[in-house]
Amino acid sequence: MGSCPAPLPSGAVEPPEKCTDQINYGADPRSNAEINIIGEQTGICPEPIRP
């Protein structure tokens, strides 16, 4: 059986789209999955990391 996802922190709003669909992370060294998980967990898309 699957488990329910962890609840969002109070005041956080789930992003309507994946972060990688909203922001260009082309130069970011993190994977798309890592970036999107941060957005899901915090409710805010992280700033891209630039080299």
C-alpha positions, 0 to 999 in steps of 0.5 A: 500500500502507498502512503499519504504525502507529508502535509505542507507546512502551515501557510504553505500553498502547493505550487500549481505546476512543477517548479521546472515548468515555471522557472528555467533551471537549465544551468542548475546542477540539481536534478528536476526531481530534486527541484520539484520535491523542494517546491512540493515540500516547501510550497515555494519554488527554489531560486535557480543555482547559477554557476 
